[in-house]
Structures are given as structure tokens and as C-alpha cells.
Amino acid sequence: MITQQEIITLLHNPDAEIDRIEFTESKKDTDKVSEAICAFANDYPNHKKAGYLFIGIEKDGTLAGLKITDELQKDIASIRNNGQILPQPAMNMQIFTFPEGEVLVVEIQPALHPPVRYKGKIWIRVGATKATANEVEERRLIEKRTTQTRTFDTQPCWEAEITDLTEDIIKLSYLPTAIDSDILEANHRDFKQNSN
């Protein structure tokens, strides 16, 4: 999560609203907040870092004087579960208090399986703004998902031991199809040495 000092730095440089940060003074525009969450979850620029939505900060970097209530926090948290954003985003929230008002910071992690859609639309960050993804951008997000998805046989089984392997099946079925027969005949190592 971002620190209070980092927020102060951002407030002194409101032009820093880049593709990982969005300020909004509004606490009522659920669509705007949901679109931002969706865009950060898609991580189209591929930062592989969280995006931050600041509720209670004006576009010019001044605080809007909000008092963050339990109701507002519940409303924002419900965006995650209400079925409008799919797959569900990974989010975290924290309140920061300043003399001029409070700020609710919503941290959104990049999705493991993009594209993420809000009401069926794919939202992405394009610089300091958000937009719906075009066909090329959607395809790139789908490609990102497929490169991050690992099949069963490429995932390690950390709890497995050498004794879990069936030596005869490996010798009779796997090795003859994976390794040239001349190499197998020239190999005089035992099974355990070959597996290292």
C-alpha cells in the first residue's frame, strides 16, 4: 500500500496522475470508480504493479474535504463482489487523514487472468485517462492471459519425491519417445542418476 508521505508528494504534483494513479473527488459516481478499478486490474501497460484510486482528491491535487464513512467503504468494497466486474479484482483500501480532509485509497492489483470487464466492456489505462479497449488492445490482454496461464504439466509439484516416480513406466514409455535410442544404449547411469 502507498504511504502517507507518497500521497503528500502526489498532492504537490497533481500532474503526476499517470497510468497507475487516478484522483477523484466524487464518492457517488459508481460507474467512474468501477471503470477505474477495471482499468487498473487490466494493467494494459504491463507494469505488474498495483494501481491506485484516490477518492477525496480534486484533479488539481487539493483535498475535497471528504469524511470517509463506513457506508462509503462498504460501497467501494461491494464493487468487487457485485458481479459487474469480472473476473473479480484484488483490492485493498485504506483511509488517510489530513487536516483538510480524508482520502480513501483503493489499491488494485493486476489481474492474473485479463481481460477484466466492467458491464461487459474492457477498460484500460491510456496515459492518465481510461478508455475502452479496441480490438487490438483486447487481443493483447488475451495474449497476456494465455502467457500467464500454466498447464498442469508445466507446474512444479514441490511435494513430490523420486520414489513417487514409477521407474518401469518411464523406462518403457517416456524415454524411448523423448531420447534417441543410441543415446539410451550408451547411457550406463542408473535411474536416480538420470533424474538429476
FIKOLVEX-469582 format. One line per 4 residues: number of its first residue (from 1); for each residue x, y, z of N, C-alpha, C. Coordinates in pm, whole numbers. Each point is the difference from the previous one (the first is absolute). Layout:
NUM) X:Y:Z:X:Y:Z:X:Y:Z ~ ...
//
This chain:
1) 85:-119:0:-85:119:0:88:123:0 ~ -47:103:-62:70:128:-7:8:62:140 ~ 100:84:23:16:63:132:-58:141:-1 ~ -19:55:120:-52:136:12:97:101:-62
5) 129:-22:17:99:91:-58:-7:-1:-153 ~ -22:-117:-58:-13:-8:-146:-125:75:-47 ~ -107:-4:78:-121:76:-34:29:149:5 ~ 71:45:101:35:143:12:82:43:-122
9) 92:-83:-43:81:30:-119:-89:13:-123 ~ -97:-89:-14:-93:6:-113:-86:126:4 ~ -41:40:121:-83:120:13:76:125:-43 ~ 131:-1:18:82:114:-42:31:-5:-149
13) -34:-110:-65:25:-15:-143:-121:-66:-64 ~ -113:73:-12:-123:-61:-50:10:-48:-145 ~ 100:49:-74:20:-49:-137:57:-142:-2 ~ 29:-53:118:55:-135:9:-108:-107:-17
17) -121:42:-34:-106:-98:-22:34:-79:-126 ~ 73:-106:19:50:-81:-110:-88:-124:-15 ~ 48:-97:-76:-85:-115:-27:-15:-96:117 ~ 63:25:114:-21:-82:119:-71:75:111
21) -40:126:-27:-61:84:104:-117:76:-59 ~ -111:4:76:-114:84:-41:-57:69:123 ~ -23:131:-12:-64:79:105:-147:16:-35 ~ -84:-6:100:-141:35:-19:-53:63:128
25) -74:108:-17:-62:64:116:-134:-64:30 ~ -52:-73:-100:-135:-55:11:-3:-127:82 ~ -102:-11:82:-21:-126:71:-130:-66:-45 ~ -71:65:-92:-131:-50:-41:-1:-64:-138
29) 99:31:-84:0:-50:-137:57:-142:-4 ~ -88:-97:25:42:-139:5:57:-47:-133 ~ -59:46:-111:52:-41:-131:144:45:-18 ~ 30:123:34:135:54:-16:100:-80:84
33) -37:-29:124:87:-77:89:18:-142:-54 ~ -108:-62:-44:7:-137:-52:85:-9:-127 ~ -14:99:-87:81:3:-122:148:12:34 ~ 32:83:99:139:18:41:56:-130:59
37) -79:-66:83:44:-126:60:26:-103:-109 ~ -91:-9:-95:14:-93:-112:127:30:-80 ~ 23:128:-29:118:40:-78:129:-34:72 ~ 6:26:131:121:-33:75:21:-151:5
41) -108:-77:15:12:-145:6:53:-56:-132 ~ -35:63:-112:49:-48:-130:149:28:-20 ~ 54:101:68:143:31:-8:50:-8:-145 ~ -69:71:-88:37:-4:-142:145:42:-26
45) 54:101:71:141:35:-22:97:-108:50 ~ -53:-99:71:78:-114:51:107:42:101 ~ -37:87:92:92:41:106:25:-114:99 ~ -98:-89:12:4:-108:99:7:57:142
49) -63:116:16:-8:67:130:-143:47:22 ~ -33:28:124:-135:44:34:-30:138:-58 ~ -128:23:-25:-50:132:-36:-72:58:120 ~ -9:134:7:-58:65:117:-108:98:-41
53) -117:-15:62:-110:93:-17:-13:78:130 ~ 13:134:-10:-9:87:117:-136:68:0 ~ -83:-32:98:-132:61:12:10:110:106 ~ -32:122:-43:7:114:91:104:101:-41
57) 55:-14:-122:100:95:-50:-50:58:-132 ~ 0:133:-9:-39:69:-123:108:-20:-106 ~ -37:26:-126:96:-15:-110:122:90:16 ~ -17:114:68:113:92:18:88:-38:119
61) -32:-112:66:82:-47:111:-43:48:136 ~ -106:82:8:-48:44:131:-97:-102:57 ~ -5:-5:130:-92:-94:65:-142:52:-9 ~ -94:-91:-19:-141:38:-18:-72:19:133
65) 69:-25:111:-62:18:132:-97:-110:36 ~ 19:-119:-54:-89:-113:28:21:-55:139 ~ -106:-55:53:5:-82:121:-32:-140:-48 ~ 95:-92:11:-19:-137:-49:-83:-77:102
69) -118:-40:-40:-92:-72:89:9:-149:-22 ~ -56:-76:94:-9:-145:-16:-82:-33:-124 ~ -106:78:-22:-87:-24:-115:76:13:-132 ~ 85:103:-11:80:17:-122:94:-118:-18
73) 65:-42:107:92:-114:-9:-74:-126:-44 ~ -120:-21:54:-79:-117:-39:-42:9:-146 ~ -37:121:-44:-38:19:-140:115:-34:-95 ~ 119:47:34:117:-27:-85:34:-148:5
77) -2:-59:118:31:-143:13:-101:-85:-75 ~ -126:44:-4:-104:-79:-68:22:-3:-152 ~ 73:97:-53:30:0:-143:76:-127:-37 ~ 84:-46:89:78:-121:-24:-89:-124:-15
81) -109:-7:76:-81:-122:7:-131:5:-77 ~ -39:113:-56:-137:11:-52:-22:-65:-136 ~ 103:-61:-56:-16:-71:-128:8:89:-122 ~ 21:130:20:12:92:-113:141:-3:-60
85) 101:-25:85:139:-11:-46:39:-148:8 ~ 35:-55:-116:38:-141:-7:123:-18:-87 ~ 95:-86:41:8:-65:130:21:102:111 ~ -36:-41:121:4:93:113:141:54:22
89) 11:129:24:133:59:24:48:-26:142 ~ 133:1:16:61:-8:133:22:143:47 ~ -67:39:110:2:138:46:33:8:148 ~ 52:116:38:26:31:139:-32:148:18
93) -48:38:119:-34:141:24:62:47:131 ~ 31:130:1:49:60:124:-38:148:2 ~ -32:49:120:-35:141:19:125:75:49 ~ 23:117:-60:108:89:45:-65:131:41
97) 40:51:117:-59:122:55:98:116:-10 ~ -51:111:-52:77:124:-12:-82:112:65 ~ 62:112:34:-77:112:59:-114:47:-90 ~ 18:-9:-132:-101:50:-95:-108:-102:-32
101) 14:-122:46:-100:-103:-28:63:-138:-8 ~ -83:-98:-27:47:-138:-7:6:-46:-146 ~ 85:-99:-21:16:-59:-133:-13:-151:16 ~ -83:-59:-85:-10:-145:-5:83:-47:-118
105) 100:-81:27:87:-52:-105:-41:-144:-27 ~ -33:-27:-125:-36:-135:-43:117:-51:-83 ~ 61:-108:47:112:-62:-70:-54:-118:-80 ~ 28:-4:-130:-50:-106:-87:118:-74:-59
109) 4:-130:22:109:-82:-53:-28:-41:-145 ~ 104:-18:-81:-21:-47:-137:-65:-139:1 ~ -94:-21:-89:-70:-128:-9:93:-109:-53 ~ -16:-119:54:77:-114:-50:-53:-50:-133
113) -131:22:-22:-63:-51:-122:-79:109:-70 ~ 70:99:-60:-71:104:-75:-57:-59:-129 ~ -91:65:-68:-50:132:30:-110:-1:107 ~ -2:108:78:-103:23:100:-103:92:-64
117) -128:-30:22:-108:78:-62:-89:62:107 ~ -44:123:-28:-103:62:83:-123:19:-88 ~ -110:-64:39:-124:-1:-78:28:-41:-145 ~ 88:-98:-15:30:-56:-132:104:76:-79
121) 43:117:47:100:79:-72:136:-15:66 ~ 104:-2:-82:136:-8:50:55:142:10 ~ 35:41:122:56:133:23:149:-11:22 ~ 76:92:-57:145:2:16:45:143:30
125) 122:12:47:62:131:19:76:36:-126 ~ -23:122:-48:76:55:-112:59:131:52 ~ 122:-8:46:60:115:67:-76:31:128 ~ -37:126:17:-70:42:122:-151:-16:-10
129) -49:-58:-109:-145:-17:-16:-34:-148:-13 ~ -129:-29:5:-45:-136:-25:-86:-2:-126 ~ -4:-113:-66:-76:-13:-124:-40:-145:-17 ~ -99:-23:-85:-34:-138:-32:102:-53:-98
133) 34:-126:16:101:-62:-85:-54:-23:-140 ~ 85:26:-100:-38:-35:-137:36:-146:-26 ~ -21:-47:-121:20:-141:-32:145:-43:21 ~ 94:83:-40:142:-34:15:39:-6:147
137) -47:97:78:32:3:143:-62:-120:72 ~ -123:-35:-38:-64:-117:59:80:-126:-31 ~ 46:-12:-123:78:-118:-39:130:-8:80 ~ 64:115:24:124:0:79:-26:-44:144
141) -114:40:56:-35:-44:136:-27:-150:3 ~ -64:-52:-103:-25:-144:-8:132:-75:-11 ~ 93:52:-80:131:-62:-13:74:1:133 ~ -16:109:75:63:8:132:-55:-110:91
145) -131:-22:-8:-61:-105:83:57:-136:-38 ~ 8:-29:-129:46:-133:-42:147:-23:34 ~ 82:106:0:140:-20:37:16:-20:150 ~ -95:50:79:10:-16:146:-67:-128:48
149) -81:-62:-84:-70:-121:40:89:-120:-25 ~ 26:-73:103:88:-116:-13:-83:-127:1 ~ 35:-90:-90:-69:-128:-5:48:-87:116 ~ -76:-105:26:30:-89:113:143:-54:-8
153) 41:-43:-119:129:-66:-11:119:96:8 ~ -24:132:-2:111:95:16:10:54:142 ~ -92:-41:86:3:49:138:80:-97:87 ~ 89:52:83:79:-88:86:-85:-65:108
157) 36:-119:36:-65:-70:111:106:-11:110 ~ 5:102:85:108:13:96:4:-113:103 ~ -113:-61:26:-2:-105:103:40:-137:-55 ~ 21:-12:-132:36:-129:-61:144:-37:33
161) 24:-130:8:135:-53:23:31:-100:-109 ~ 125:-37:-13:43:-95:-104:-72:-134:14 ~ -34:-37:123:-68:-128:23:-145:1:-51 ~ -53:120:-29:-135:9:-55:-6:-38:-147
165) 114:-3:-67:4:-33:-142:1:-152:-19 ~ -66:-47:-104:-1:-142:-33:106:-23:-106 ~ 110:-61:42:118:-17:-85:-31:-75:-129 ~ -76:-108:8:-28:-81:-120:-77:78:-106
169) -99:79:42:-79:78:-97:89:103:-69 ~ 87:63:75:90:100:-59:95:-66:-98 ~ 58:-115:39:96:-69:-88:-66:-55:-126 ~ -120:-54:12:-65:-65:-114:-84:95:-86
173) -59:103:60:-91:87:-75:60:136:-35 ~ 59:65:100:43:138:-23:137:9:-69 ~ 99:-64:55:136:16:-52:14:-35:-148 ~ -58:-111:-48:16:-32:-143:-60:105:-95
177) -99:74:47:-59:105:-86:69:134:16 ~ 71:21:110:62:129:26:148:5:-34 ~ 68:-116:1:145:-3:-20:34:-104:-106 ~ 95:33:-84:44:-89:-108:50:-133:58
181) -29:-109:-69:33:-134:50:151:-20:14 ~ 83:58:-87:146:-13:12:50:63:130 ~ -59:114:35:39:67:124:-41:-83:121 ~ -119:-61:-7:-47:-84:112:91:-121:18
185) 43:-61:-110:89:-118:9:136:38:56 ~ 49:119:-33:131:44:47:-3:48:145 ~ -118:22:52:-15:52:137:3:-117:98 ~ 99:3:89:13:-109:97:-27:46:143
189) -62:115:13:-34:50:134:-129:-66:48 ~ -12:-11:133:-124:-57:53:-111:105:-3 ~ -122:-41:29:-119:85:-10:12:128:82 ~ 49:-13:124:9:117:87:100:102:-53
193) 111:-45:-56:98:92:-58:-57:71:-122 ~ -80:-69:-81:-60:60:-118:-102:107:35 ~ -61:-9:116:-105:95:37:57:129:58 ~ 127:5:26:60:123:56:33:99:-107
//
